[in-house]
Amino acid sequence: MEYNLADLFESVVDVVPDREALVYIDHPGTGAERRLTYRRLDAAANRLAHHLIDAGLRPGEHLGLHLYNGVEYLQTVLAALKARLVPVNVNYRYVKEELVYLYRDADLAALVFDAEFTDRVAGALPQTEKLRHLVRVGTAPDGSAALDATAFTEAEAAGSPDRGFGPRSADDLFIIYTGGTTGMPKGVMWRQEDLFFAGLFGGEPAGEPVKRPEELAERVAKSGEGLTFFPAPPLMHGTSTLTSFVAFNYGQRVAIHRKYVPEEVLRTIEKEKVTSVSLVGDAMLRPLIDALHGPLKGTDLSSLFTVSSSGAIMSETVRDQLQALAPNVLILNNFGSSESGSNGKATDDSGPEKGFRLEVNERTQVVDPVTHEPVAVGEPGRLAQRGHVPLGYYNDPAKTAETFFQKGTERWVLLGDMATVDEDGIVTVLGRGSQCINTGGEKVYPEEVEQALKSHPDVYDALVAGVPNAKWGSHVAAVVQVREGAPEPTLAAIQTHCRTKLAGYKVPRQLVITPSIQRSPSGKADYRWARTVAAEADAR
């Protein structure tokens, strides 16, 4: 047995087959749900895997998942892994041209997609010559384009529920496409063994990683049940899928909703006795807090042990608001990326005054981006991680050469975040280098200013961008969504507030009030949108 995700999952199934593995709330509020034990989930994945093999797909070919959250999503990932196909996530917000790019760039040979996306798939298909097998979940809406697609239920029924697969390898790939905030999406190529240790904590987030693959099931066999992991963001983002696999590696239960509806998330926490919820930053946490103050006041959160965020920072203000409502919950600002897995978590004193401070793992350093040597205390550099890191970006040797490097006997990945390190090894993240604002020769990182803005009582959400300025090169612009019912703050009021937390050159010189802040479905910032909004307002 190797560190292969399908092998590891099957080893867990064999020791706890009758434990509940997955509960799925189809349409929040309707009560429609599905529950699968480990045995049933394994058999369902086997059926789909055999169908894909029978359809002519071969080990190493790429299978796209163009799906909302659902049993079918995790079932398809498992089926791909079992059949030694490479799963590839597809952002369901993409329109035709973006889909053409991703389908082609990823060399998709097969696609499993939700019926709602039939017309988009049909529009992209003529330009994606390698995509030869389609499986559709659900019934296409009336008037949709005609597609030669196998119904998911038929594919499932045709395949054997037994395993009977050939040997697998720790070198089998898992590709995570990351859109980021600029440029076209890139496919991060992970060996499954590396992903197991870097993204799934080696089977043990709270302690020592396993030392051999068989040890995972041995630990599960000795453990009890009762933990429920609830990844609230879309599974198409790596964080949620990996959170689900962390739960599977524990032999515990995963709860998922089709879409993010804050009130229904709270109802599910109470009903299913959820112990751990993962979110993405303030954009997902604030609506939960609003619901707890309003229609869901009094929701029983006593089962909840942790609330964590990855992919975006939970501001100090929002963390404090949640802590007041749920004083016994451990709130974690985790830090990581599609290219590195987990890097560490924020310190308790992380906030607007001291910055976003991290306790990093032993594989993470702040290095000079050119020499790749560790920077001196207090000097800015780039975050980097060594050891279990990806092989590179699929179909992009140039970006791979910029981001991944060999140092001695170890592979390294150079992340996009600028940072400093202090005498105690605590890392302060300054922000994405690509978003850095140069104003009068001084560098300003948007995330730092956003933390200060969100601590203003009338600010609900905010993004910060640089706008061209004849005198300073660029000036700092704040795009702000005001809290419902609050008065619109003036630029002067915002500046006065920020001056108590930031150096003068970091204080916004422009304020744009917007009805809502544009973010991805998982809550990640859309800085291109923020720059456009601020520049257009400045021009007016």
One Martini backbone bead per residue (centre of mass of N, CA, C, O) as a GRO file, in nm:
protein
  540
    1MET     BB    1   0.097   0.035   0.021
    2GLU     BB    2   0.025   0.371  -0.050
    3TYR     BB    3   0.011   0.726  -0.083
    4ASN     BB    4  -0.309   0.685  -0.170
    5LEU     BB    5  -0.621   0.811  -0.161
    6ALA     BB    6  -0.781   0.555  -0.235
    7ASP     BB    7  -0.641   0.354  -0.050
    8LEU     BB    8  -0.699   0.507   0.213
    9PHE     BB    9  -1.004   0.508   0.195
   10GLU     BB   10  -1.044   0.198   0.180
   11SER     BB   11  -0.914   0.142   0.458
   12VAL     BB   12  -1.138   0.286   0.615
   13VAL     BB   13  -1.386   0.135   0.517
   14ASP     BB   14  -1.291  -0.152   0.632
   15VAL     BB   15  -1.322  -0.046   0.950
   16VAL     BB   16  -1.597   0.170   0.890
   17PRO     BB   17  -1.860   0.095   0.703
   18ASP     BB   18  -2.117   0.202   0.907
   19ARG     BB   19  -2.042   0.475   0.896
   20GLU     BB   20  -2.105   0.799   0.859
   21ALA     BB   21  -1.984   1.008   0.586
   22LEU     BB   22  -2.256   1.153   0.449
   23VAL     BB   23  -2.429   1.471   0.441
   24TYR     BB   24  -2.694   1.601   0.226
   25ILE     BB   25  -2.818   1.924   0.140
   26ASP     BB   26  -2.989   2.011  -0.123
   27HIS     BB   27  -3.238   2.217  -0.025
   28PRO     BB   28  -3.255   2.455   0.167
   29GLY     BB   29  -3.557   2.408   0.372
   30THR     BB   30  -3.684   2.119   0.259
   31GLY     BB   31  -3.528   1.845   0.383
   32ALA     BB   32  -3.351   1.744   0.169
   33GLU     BB   33  -3.165   1.426   0.186
   34ARG     BB   34  -2.842   1.254   0.218
   35ARG     BB   35  -2.714   0.925   0.325
   36LEU     BB   36  -2.377   0.789   0.379
   37THR     BB   37  -2.187   0.543   0.410
   38TYR     BB   38  -1.887   0.412   0.353
   39ARG     BB   39  -1.992   0.174   0.188
   40ARG     BB   40  -2.178   0.339  -0.009
   41LEU     BB   41  -1.967   0.537  -0.116
   42ASP     BB   42  -1.777   0.328  -0.230
   43ALA     BB   43  -1.976   0.192  -0.428
   44ALA     BB   44  -2.047   0.448  -0.587
   45ALA     BB   45  -1.757   0.502  -0.686
   46ASN     BB   46  -1.716   0.232  -0.830
   47ARG     BB   47  -1.932   0.260  -1.043
   48LEU     BB   48  -1.815   0.512  -1.182
   49ALA     BB   49  -1.534   0.404  -1.240
   50HIS     BB   50  -1.624   0.172  -1.428
   51HIS     BB   51  -1.760   0.347  -1.636
   52LEU     BB   52  -1.506   0.509  -1.721
   53ILE     BB   53  -1.348   0.264  -1.816
   54ASP     BB   54  -1.565   0.157  -2.019
   55ALA     BB   55  -1.540   0.443  -2.185
   56GLY     BB   56  -1.198   0.457  -2.221
   57LEU     BB   57  -1.053   0.542  -1.979
   58ARG     BB   58  -0.724   0.629  -1.863
   59PRO     BB   59  -0.457   0.642  -1.699
   60GLY     BB   60  -0.396   1.003  -1.659
   61GLU     BB   61  -0.647   1.116  -1.727
   62HIS     BB   62  -0.882   1.389  -1.748
   63LEU     BB   63  -1.129   1.500  -1.497
   64GLY     BB   64  -1.404   1.699  -1.485
   65LEU     BB   65  -1.564   1.928  -1.235
   66HIS     BB   66  -1.896   2.069  -1.310
   67LEU     BB   67  -2.003   2.150  -0.990
   68TYR     BB   68  -2.188   2.140  -0.743
   69ASN     BB   69  -2.272   2.058  -0.455
   70GLY     BB   70  -2.241   1.701  -0.375
   71VAL     BB   71  -2.228   1.374  -0.391
   72GLU     BB   72  -2.111   1.371  -0.684
   73TYR     BB   73  -1.848   1.509  -0.626
   74LEU     BB   74  -1.711   1.307  -0.427
   75GLN     BB   75  -1.765   1.058  -0.599
   76THR     BB   76  -1.592   1.153  -0.843
   77VAL     BB   77  -1.324   1.182  -0.708
   78LEU     BB   78  -1.306   0.887  -0.614
   79ALA     BB   79  -1.335   0.758  -0.892
   80ALA     BB   80  -1.084   0.878  -1.017
   81LEU     BB   81  -0.881   0.760  -0.813
   82LYS     BB   82  -0.950   0.462  -0.861
   83ALA     BB   83  -0.894   0.492  -1.192
   84ARG     BB   84  -0.643   0.694  -1.230
   85LEU     BB   85  -0.755   0.965  -1.249
   86VAL     BB   86  -0.760   1.322  -1.299
   87PRO     BB   87  -0.872   1.559  -1.104
   88VAL     BB   88  -1.073   1.859  -1.209
   89ASN     BB   89  -1.151   2.170  -1.133
   90VAL     BB   90  -1.452   2.374  -1.194
   91ASN     BB   91  -1.568   2.683  -1.240
   92TYR     BB   92  -1.915   2.761  -1.235
   93ARG     BB   93  -1.881   3.076  -1.330
   94TYR     BB   94  -1.796   3.018  -1.596
   95VAL     BB   95  -1.771   3.096  -1.917
   96LYS     BB   96  -1.708   3.001  -2.223
   97GLU     BB   97  -1.413   3.111  -2.259
   98GLU     BB   98  -1.310   2.998  -1.988
   99LEU     BB   99  -1.377   2.702  -2.048
  100VAL     BB  100  -1.207   2.663  -2.292
  101TYR     BB  101  -0.944   2.713  -2.154
  102LEU     BB  102  -0.959   2.493  -1.932
  103TYR     BB  103  -1.021   2.241  -2.097
  104ARG     BB  104  -0.759   2.272  -2.267
  105ASP     BB  105  -0.537   2.310  -2.052
  106ALA     BB  106  -0.630   2.027  -1.902
  107ASP     BB  107  -0.700   1.797  -2.099
  108LEU     BB  108  -0.986   1.697  -2.123
  109ALA     BB  109  -1.164   1.376  -2.152
  110ALA     BB  110  -1.370   1.441  -1.914
  111LEU     BB  111  -1.717   1.518  -1.791
  112VAL     BB  112  -1.879   1.637  -1.496
  113PHE     BB  113  -2.216   1.778  -1.495
  114ASP     BB  114  -2.448   2.005  -1.448
  115ALA     BB  115  -2.745   2.072  -1.603
  116GLU     BB  116  -2.730   2.390  -1.580
  117PHE     BB  117  -2.453   2.373  -1.783
  118THR     BB  118  -2.520   2.281  -2.074
  119ASP     BB  119  -2.479   2.538  -2.253
  120ARG     BB  120  -2.184   2.588  -2.178
  121VAL     BB  121  -2.071   2.321  -2.269
  122ALA     BB  122  -2.174   2.337  -2.562
  123GLY     BB  123  -2.010   2.600  -2.632
  124ALA     BB  124  -1.716   2.465  -2.571
  125LEU     BB  125  -1.686   2.188  -2.722
  126PRO     BB  126  -1.583   2.261  -3.023
  127GLN     BB  127  -1.287   2.360  -2.871
  128THR     BB  128  -1.261   2.049  -2.732
  129GLU     BB  129  -1.125   1.777  -2.868
  130LYS     BB  130  -1.049   1.583  -2.609
  131LEU     BB  131  -1.348   1.588  -2.530
  132ARG     BB  132  -1.537   1.261  -2.515
  133HIS     BB  133  -1.682   1.254  -2.216
  134LEU     BB  134  -2.018   1.267  -2.079
  135VAL     BB  135  -2.168   1.362  -1.755
  136ARG     BB  136  -2.501   1.407  -1.630
  137VAL     BB  137  -2.653   1.592  -1.372
  138GLY     BB  138  -2.951   1.556  -1.435
  139THR     BB  139  -3.189   1.770  -1.589
  140ALA     BB  140  -3.232   1.946  -1.850
  141PRO     BB  141  -3.347   2.220  -1.941
  142ASP     BB  142  -3.561   2.362  -2.120
  143GLY     BB  143  -3.396   2.436  -2.428
  144SER     BB  144  -3.149   2.293  -2.433
  145ALA     BB  145  -2.883   2.173  -2.550
  146ALA     BB  146  -2.763   1.924  -2.737
  147LEU     BB  147  -2.623   1.623  -2.581
  148ASP     BB  148  -2.377   1.363  -2.557
  149ALA     BB  149  -2.494   1.234  -2.258
  150THR     BB  150  -2.459   1.071  -1.965
  151ALA     BB  151  -2.632   0.968  -1.717
  152PHE     BB  152  -2.552   0.936  -1.397
  153THR     BB  153  -2.749   0.705  -1.325
  154GLU     BB  154  -2.652   0.519  -1.555
  155ALA     BB  155  -2.355   0.503  -1.483
  156GLU     BB  156  -2.404   0.382  -1.203
  157ALA     BB  157  -2.571   0.127  -1.289
  158ALA     BB  158  -2.343   0.000  -1.485
  159GLY     BB  159  -2.160  -0.029  -1.251
  160SER     BB  160  -1.964  -0.173  -1.029
  161PRO     BB  161  -1.948  -0.204  -0.669
  162ASP     BB  162  -1.679  -0.308  -0.697
  163ARG     BB  163  -1.360  -0.302  -0.735
  164GLY     BB  164  -1.113  -0.426  -0.923
  165PHE     BB  165  -0.844  -0.272  -0.921
  166GLY     BB  166  -0.556  -0.163  -0.980
  167PRO     BB  167  -0.270  -0.048  -0.908
  168ARG     BB  168  -0.132   0.217  -0.727
  169SER     BB  169   0.007   0.555  -0.670
  170ALA     BB  170   0.183   0.818  -0.522
  171ASP     BB  171   0.215   0.958  -0.824
  172ASP     BB  172  -0.052   1.029  -0.851
  173LEU     BB  173  -0.267   1.275  -0.960
  174PHE     BB  174  -0.364   1.616  -0.845
  175ILE     BB  175  -0.568   1.882  -0.965
  176ILE     BB  176  -0.554   2.241  -0.893
  177TYR     BB  177  -0.742   2.506  -0.978
  178THR     BB  178  -0.625   2.850  -0.984
  179GLY     BB  179  -0.727   3.185  -1.018
  180GLY     BB  180  -0.710   3.405  -0.835
  181THR     BB  181  -0.664   3.768  -0.922
  182THR     BB  182  -0.482   3.698  -1.174
  183GLY     BB  183  -0.521   3.583  -1.458
  184MET     BB  184  -0.507   3.269  -1.544
  185PRO     BB  185  -0.564   2.968  -1.475
  186LYS     BB  186  -0.398   2.716  -1.265
  187GLY     BB  187  -0.248   2.391  -1.257
  188VAL     BB  188  -0.190   2.207  -0.974
  189MET     BB  189   0.059   1.958  -0.928
  190TRP     BB  190  -0.008   1.664  -0.743
  191ARG     BB  191   0.109   1.444  -0.551
  192GLN     BB  192  -0.051   1.241  -0.334
  193GLU     BB  193   0.159   1.230  -0.111
  194ASP     BB  194   0.201   1.536  -0.085
  195LEU     BB  195  -0.097   1.608  -0.026
  196PHE     BB  196  -0.129   1.441   0.231
  197PHE     BB  197   0.090   1.611   0.396
  198ALA     BB  198   0.019   1.921   0.313
  199GLY     BB  199  -0.323   1.906   0.303
  200LEU     BB  200  -0.378   1.638   0.524
  201PHE     BB  201  -0.159   1.606   0.764
  202GLY     BB  202  -0.099   1.294   0.757
  203GLY     BB  203  -0.386   1.225   0.917
  204GLU     BB  204  -0.288   1.461   1.154
  205PRO     BB  205  -0.353   1.777   1.258
  206ALA     BB  206  -0.287   1.737   1.596
  207GLY     BB  207  -0.020   1.564   1.515
  208GLU     BB  208   0.122   1.289   1.413
  209PRO     BB  209   0.206   1.161   1.142
  210VAL     BB  210   0.210   0.911   0.955
  211LYS     BB  211   0.456   0.641   0.878
  212ARG     BB  212   0.228   0.466   0.736
  213PRO     BB  213  -0.045   0.383   0.558
  214GLU     BB  214  -0.176   0.167   0.759
  215GLU     BB  215  -0.207   0.361   1.011
  216LEU     BB  216  -0.470   0.504   0.948
  217ALA     BB  217  -0.672   0.267   1.000
  218GLU     BB  218  -0.572   0.199   1.283
  219ARG     BB  219  -0.667   0.465   1.408
  220VAL     BB  220  -0.967   0.450   1.329
  221ALA     BB  221  -1.034   0.180   1.476
  222LYS     BB  222  -0.970   0.326   1.769
  223SER     BB  223  -1.182   0.525   1.714
  224GLY     BB  224  -1.431   0.739   1.732
  225GLU     BB  225  -1.722   0.899   1.692
  226GLY     BB  226  -1.872   1.254   1.629
  227LEU     BB  227  -1.757   1.400   1.389
  228THR     BB  228  -1.832   1.716   1.204
  229PHE     BB  229  -1.771   1.830   0.884
  230PHE     BB  230  -1.813   2.179   0.740
  231PRO     BB  231  -1.788   2.269   0.417
  232ALA     BB  232  -1.914   2.571   0.289
  233PRO     BB  233  -1.777   2.592   0.044
  234PRO     BB  234  -1.701   2.514  -0.252
  235LEU     BB  235  -1.566   2.220  -0.390
  236MET     BB  236  -1.409   2.366  -0.629
  237HIS     BB  237  -1.242   2.428  -0.387
  238GLY     BB  238  -0.981   2.291  -0.229
  239THR     BB  239  -1.055   2.327   0.071
  240SER     BB  240  -1.319   2.153   0.078
  241THR     BB  241  -1.212   1.886  -0.031
  242LEU     BB  242  -0.986   1.853   0.181
  243THR     BB  243  -1.169   1.857   0.428
  244SER     BB  244  -1.316   1.596   0.353
  245PHE     BB  245  -1.053   1.417   0.362
  246VAL     BB  246  -0.990   1.462   0.654
  247ALA     BB  247  -1.244   1.320   0.756
  248PHE     BB  248  -1.194   1.045   0.619
  249ASN     BB  249  -0.917   0.996   0.769
  250TYR     BB  250  -1.092   0.981   1.050
  251GLY     BB  251  -1.381   0.847   1.012
  252GLN     BB  252  -1.582   1.076   0.948
  253ARG     BB  253  -1.806   1.343   0.895
  254VAL     BB  254  -1.984   1.497   0.619
  255ALA     BB  255  -2.116   1.824   0.551
  256ILE     BB  256  -2.342   1.945   0.286
  257HIS     BB  257  -2.419   2.202   0.059
  258ARG     BB  258  -2.508   2.329  -0.233
  259LYS     BB  259  -2.540   2.614  -0.094
  260TYR     BB  260  -2.487   2.929   0.048
  261VAL     BB  261  -2.687   2.953   0.352
  262PRO     BB  262  -2.666   3.083   0.652
  263GLU     BB  263  -2.922   2.978   0.796
  264GLU     BB  264  -2.874   2.674   0.712
  265VAL     BB  265  -2.607   2.636   0.846
  266LEU     BB  266  -2.714   2.672   1.135
  267ARG     BB  267  -2.922   2.444   1.128
  268THR     BB  268  -2.712   2.221   1.076
  269ILE     BB  269  -2.540   2.254   1.324
  270GLU     BB  270  -2.770   2.181   1.518
  271LYS     BB  271  -2.884   1.909   1.395
  272GLU     BB  272  -2.578   1.765   1.336
  273LYS     BB  273  -2.357   1.841   1.536
  274VAL     BB  274  -2.137   2.031   1.460
  275THR     BB  275  -1.770   2.076   1.503
  276SER     BB  276  -1.672   2.183   1.200
  277VAL     BB  277  -1.605   2.495   1.033
  278SER     BB  278  -1.552   2.608   0.698
  279LEU     BB  279  -1.424   2.912   0.562
  280VAL     BB  280  -1.409   3.249   0.383
  281GLY     BB  281  -1.400   3.480   0.567
  282ASP     BB  282  -1.609   3.753   0.607
  283ALA     BB  283  -1.810   3.691   0.371
  284MET     BB  284  -1.917   3.433   0.545
  285LEU     BB  285  -1.933   3.528   0.850
  286ARG     BB  286  -2.116   3.777   0.870
  287PRO     BB  287  -2.394   3.642   0.796
  288LEU     BB  288  -2.393   3.461   1.046
  289ILE     BB  289  -2.398   3.686   1.255
  290ASP     BB  290  -2.656   3.821   1.159
  291ALA     BB  291  -2.837   3.571   1.208
  292LEU     BB  292  -2.772   3.553   1.520
  293HIS     BB  293  -2.907   3.843   1.564
  294GLY     BB  294  -3.166   3.738   1.428
  295PRO     BB  295  -3.345   3.471   1.310
  296LEU     BB  296  -3.103   3.277   1.470
  297LYS     BB  297  -3.149   3.332   1.750
  298GLY     BB  298  -3.038   3.072   1.969
  299THR     BB  299  -2.858   2.888   1.842
  300ASP     BB  300  -2.716   2.576   1.875
  301LEU     BB  301  -2.343   2.568   1.939
  302SER     BB  302  -2.230   2.337   2.138
  303SER     BB  303  -2.080   2.142   1.920
  304LEU     BB  304  -1.883   2.362   1.852
  305PHE     BB  305  -1.523   2.390   1.815
  306THR     BB  306  -1.466   2.499   1.511
  307VAL     BB  307  -1.356   2.796   1.322
  308SER     BB  308  -1.245   2.828   0.986
  309SER     BB  309  -0.996   2.992   0.770
  310SER     BB  310  -0.940   2.991   0.411
  311GLY     BB  311  -0.813   3.230   0.162
  312ALA     BB  312  -0.908   3.431   0.400
  313ILE     BB  313  -0.940   3.685   0.623
  314MET     BB  314  -1.024   3.725   0.949
  315SER     BB  315  -1.117   3.971   1.118
  316GLU     BB  316  -1.102   4.094   1.430
  317THR     BB  317  -1.392   4.197   1.451
  318VAL     BB  318  -1.536   3.932   1.361
  319ARG     BB  319  -1.413   3.744   1.566
  320ASP     BB  320  -1.526   3.889   1.816
  321GLN     BB  321  -1.826   3.854   1.745
  322LEU     BB  322  -1.824   3.544   1.750
  323GLN     BB  323  -1.707   3.501   2.035
  324ALA     BB  324  -1.952   3.629   2.182
  325LEU     BB  325  -2.156   3.404   2.069
  326ALA     BB  326  -1.897   3.175   2.088
  327PRO     BB  327  -1.686   3.128   2.350
  328ASN     BB  328  -1.600   2.802   2.291
  329VAL     BB  329  -1.479   2.873   2.021
  330LEU     BB  330  -1.237   2.796   1.788
  331ILE     BB  331  -1.054   3.043   1.609
  332LEU     BB  332  -0.923   3.003   1.270
  333ASN     BB  333  -0.642   3.137   1.088
  334ASN     BB  334  -0.560   3.005   0.808
  335PHE     BB  335  -0.260   2.921   0.606
  336GLY     BB  336  -0.268   2.896   0.244
  337SER     BB  337  -0.247   2.693  -0.066
  338SER     BB  338  -0.248   2.532  -0.365
  339GLU     BB  339   0.087   2.529  -0.360
  340SER     BB  340   0.119   2.433  -0.021
  341GLY     BB  341  -0.107   2.421   0.159
  342SER     BB  342   0.001   2.427   0.473
  343ASN     BB  343   0.161   2.688   0.691
  344GLY     BB  344  -0.056   2.802   0.911
  345LYS     BB  345  -0.136   3.027   1.190
  346ALA     BB  346  -0.273   3.263   1.362
  347THR     BB  347  -0.233   3.471   1.600
  348ASP     BB  348  -0.390   3.622   1.868
  349ASP     BB  349  -0.250   3.921   1.785
  350SER     BB  350  -0.383   3.939   1.523
  351GLY     BB  351  -0.399   4.262   1.349
  352PRO     BB  352  -0.400   4.593   1.276
  353GLU     BB  353  -0.155   4.668   1.462
  354LYS     BB  354   0.043   4.395   1.383
  355GLY     BB  355  -0.091   4.214   1.190
  356PHE     BB  356  -0.046   3.922   1.000
  357ARG     BB  357   0.024   3.658   1.215
  358LEU     BB  358   0.248   3.366   1.211
  359GLU     BB  359   0.248   3.019   1.270
  360VAL     BB  360   0.478   2.819   1.132
  361ASN     BB  361   0.602   2.572   0.981
  362GLU     BB  362   0.909   2.406   0.924
  363ARG     BB  363   0.867   2.446   0.591
  364THR     BB  364   0.861   2.759   0.642
  365GLN     BB  365   0.976   3.059   0.471
  366VAL     BB  366   1.167   3.359   0.435
  367VAL     BB  367   1.270   3.476   0.112
  368ASP     BB  368   1.461   3.549  -0.139
  369PRO     BB  369   1.346   3.568  -0.469
  370VAL     BB  370   1.643   3.519  -0.596
  371THR     BB  371   1.833   3.342  -0.387
  372HIS     BB  372   1.657   3.174  -0.159
  373GLU     BB  373   1.734   3.309   0.098
  374PRO     BB  374   1.716   3.394   0.403
  375VAL     BB  375   1.603   3.647   0.575
  376ALA     BB  376   1.623   3.896   0.769
  377VAL     BB  377   1.524   4.044   1.030
  378GLY     BB  378   1.260   4.252   0.895
  379GLU     BB  379   1.285   4.155   0.611
  380PRO     BB  380   1.164   4.139   0.306
  381GLY     BB  381   0.980   3.865   0.149
  382ARG     BB  382   0.911   3.533   0.054
  383LEU     BB  383   0.715   3.286   0.070
  384ALA     BB  384   0.813   2.944   0.155
  385GLN     BB  385   0.819   2.590   0.056
  386ARG     BB  386   0.906   2.259   0.156
  387GLY     BB  387   0.897   1.936   0.012
  388HIS     BB  388   0.564   1.897   0.006
  389VAL     BB  389   0.527   1.976  -0.322
  390PRO     BB  390   0.463   2.055  -0.615
  391LEU     BB  391   0.557   2.010  -0.956
  392GLY     BB  392   0.351   2.227  -1.080
  393TYR     BB  393   0.230   2.357  -1.377
  394TYR     BB  394   0.010   2.288  -1.604
  395ASN     BB  395   0.119   2.382  -1.912
  396ASP     BB  396   0.358   2.580  -1.743
  397PRO     BB  397   0.688   2.627  -1.750
  398ALA     BB  398   0.731   2.927  -1.681
  399LYS     BB  399   0.576   2.938  -1.408
  400THR     BB  400   0.727   2.708  -1.279
  401ALA     BB  401   1.011   2.846  -1.281
  402GLU     BB  402   0.915   3.091  -1.096
  403THR     BB  403   0.793   2.903  -0.840
  404PHE     BB  404   0.985   2.655  -0.875
  405PHE     BB  405   1.249   2.490  -0.677
  406GLN     BB  406   1.583   2.384  -0.624
  407LYS     BB  407   1.733   2.288  -0.295
  408GLY     BB  408   1.927   2.068  -0.315
  409THR     BB  409   1.708   1.796  -0.226
  410GLU     BB  410   1.474   2.013  -0.247
  411ARG     BB  411   1.159   2.122  -0.290
  412TRP     BB  412   1.016   2.438  -0.396
  413VAL     BB  413   0.789   2.713  -0.309
  414LEU     BB  414   0.693   3.033  -0.436
  415LEU     BB  415   0.511   3.265  -0.308
  416GLY     BB  416   0.308   3.568  -0.334
  417ASP     BB  417   0.387   3.642  -0.040
  418MET     BB  418   0.469   3.889   0.163
  419ALA     BB  419   0.732   3.904   0.427
  420THR     BB  420   0.817   3.871   0.772
  421VAL     BB  421   1.062   3.811   1.041
  422ASP     BB  422   1.125   3.737   1.366
  423GLU     BB  423   1.302   3.630   1.642
  424ASP     BB  424   1.056   3.402   1.695
  425GLY     BB  425   0.937   3.321   1.394
  426ILE     BB  426   0.732   3.529   1.327
  427VAL     BB  427   0.500   3.591   1.069
  428THR     BB  428   0.444   3.871   0.852
  429VAL     BB  429   0.190   3.946   0.641
  430LEU     BB  430   0.161   4.179   0.377
  431GLY     BB  431   0.108   4.043   0.086
  432ARG     BB  432   0.054   4.056  -0.234
  433GLY     BB  433   0.274   4.147  -0.466
  434SER     BB  434   0.064   4.204  -0.706
  435GLN     BB  435  -0.102   4.423  -0.501
  436CYS     BB  436   0.099   4.625  -0.461
  437ILE     BB  437   0.138   4.963  -0.351
  438ASN     BB  438   0.288   5.247  -0.506
  439THR     BB  439   0.342   5.533  -0.289
  440GLY     BB  440   0.595   5.740  -0.307
  441GLY     BB  441   0.780   5.460  -0.261
  442GLU     BB  442   0.570   5.315  -0.099
  443LYS     BB  443   0.448   5.020   0.053
  444VAL     BB  444   0.117   4.873   0.000
  445TYR     BB  445  -0.100   4.641   0.158
  446PRO     BB  446  -0.426   4.574   0.135
  447GLU     BB  447  -0.485   4.387   0.384
  448GLU     BB  448  -0.403   4.593   0.601
  449VAL     BB  449  -0.622   4.807   0.533
  450GLU     BB  450  -0.871   4.624   0.552
  451GLN     BB  451  -0.852   4.569   0.854
  452ALA     BB  452  -0.898   4.864   0.938
  453LEU     BB  453  -1.171   4.912   0.798
  454LYS     BB  454  -1.332   4.669   0.944
  455SER     BB  455  -1.313   4.822   1.233
  456HIS     BB  456  -1.534   4.986   1.139
  457PRO     BB  457  -1.867   5.009   1.233
  458ASP     BB  458  -1.978   5.084   0.917
  459VAL     BB  459  -1.814   4.840   0.803
  460TYR     BB  460  -1.863   4.541   0.623
  461ASP     BB  461  -1.677   4.583   0.359
  462ALA     BB  462  -1.343   4.549   0.187
  463LEU     BB  463  -1.133   4.703  -0.064
  464VAL     BB  464  -0.795   4.743  -0.198
  465ALA     BB  465  -0.647   4.988  -0.427
  466GLY     BB  466  -0.467   5.104  -0.699
  467VAL     BB  467  -0.436   5.442  -0.833
  468PRO     BB  468  -0.348   5.643  -1.057
  469ASN     BB  469  -0.089   5.904  -0.993
  470ALA     BB  470   0.087   6.183  -1.078
  471LYS     BB  471   0.242   6.224  -0.799
  472TRP     BB  472   0.254   5.904  -0.659
  473GLY     BB  473   0.160   5.691  -0.895
  474SER     BB  474  -0.022   5.601  -0.639
  475HIS     BB  475  -0.329   5.544  -0.473
  476VAL     BB  476  -0.533   5.480  -0.203
  477ALA     BB  477  -0.822   5.269  -0.236
  478ALA     BB  478  -1.158   5.246  -0.105
  479VAL     BB  479  -1.387   4.977  -0.112
  480VAL     BB  480  -1.720   5.010   0.027
  481GLN     BB  481  -1.938   4.838   0.249
  482VAL     BB  482  -2.215   4.915   0.418
  483ARG     BB  483  -2.385   4.882   0.682
  484GLU     BB  484  -2.690   4.813   0.756
  485GLY     BB  485  -2.821   5.132   0.861
  486ALA     BB  486  -2.574   5.289   0.811
  487PRO     BB  487  -2.385   5.545   0.767
  488GLU     BB  488  -2.205   5.716   0.548
  489PRO     BB  489  -1.890   5.752   0.528
  490THR     BB  490  -1.633   5.956   0.522
  491LEU     BB  491  -1.321   6.011   0.431
  492ALA     BB  492  -1.238   6.151   0.694
  493ALA     BB  493  -1.338   5.927   0.886
  494ILE     BB  494  -1.162   5.702   0.771
  495GLN     BB  495  -0.889   5.841   0.819
  496THR     BB  496  -0.908   5.875   1.123
  497HIS     BB  497  -0.931   5.575   1.185
  498CYS     BB  498  -0.667   5.471   1.035
  499ARG     BB  499  -0.451   5.649   1.195
  500THR     BB  500  -0.468   5.449   1.454
  501LYS     BB  501  -0.335   5.187   1.262
  502LEU     BB  502  -0.170   5.366   1.047
  503ALA     BB  503   0.026   5.485   0.841
  504GLY     BB  504  -0.015   5.760   0.649
  505TYR     BB  505   0.052   5.624   0.359
  506LYS     BB  506  -0.195   5.400   0.403
  507VAL     BB  507  -0.411   5.593   0.380
  508PRO     BB  508  -0.684   5.667   0.229
  509ARG     BB  509  -0.759   5.891  -0.066
  510GLN     BB  510  -1.011   5.702  -0.135
  511LEU     BB  511  -1.379   5.674  -0.161
  512VAL     BB  512  -1.596   5.389  -0.227
  513ILE     BB  513  -1.934   5.332  -0.256
  514THR     BB  514  -2.094   5.008  -0.235
  515PRO     BB  515  -2.340   4.774  -0.225
  516SER     BB  516  -2.108   4.557  -0.307
  517ILE     BB  517  -1.875   4.301  -0.283
  518GLN     BB  518  -1.663   4.141  -0.500
  519ARG     BB  519  -1.667   3.782  -0.507
  520SER     BB  520  -1.620   3.479  -0.474
  521PRO     BB  521  -1.789   3.201  -0.364
  522SER     BB  522  -1.546   3.174  -0.132
  523GLY     BB  523  -1.446   3.499  -0.071
  524LYS     BB  524  -1.256   3.606  -0.268
  525ALA     BB  525  -1.086   3.851  -0.397
  526ASP     BB  526  -1.159   4.121  -0.647
  527TYR     BB  527  -0.920   4.331  -0.764
  528ARG     BB  528  -1.000   4.409  -1.046
  529TRP     BB  529  -1.269   4.530  -0.969
  530ALA     BB  530  -1.167   4.741  -0.765
  531ARG     BB  531  -0.988   4.902  -0.962
  532THR     BB  532  -1.213   4.979  -1.159
  533VAL     BB  533  -1.400   5.128  -0.964
  534ALA     BB  534  -1.189   5.338  -0.865
  535ALA     BB  535  -1.101   5.454  -1.141
  536GLU     BB  536  -1.383   5.550  -1.235
  537ALA     BB  537  -1.433   5.739  -0.995
  538ASP     BB  538  -1.182   5.916  -1.039
  539ALA     BB  539  -1.257   6.014  -1.328
  540ARG     BB  540  -1.531   6.152  -1.226
   0.00000   0.00000   0.00000
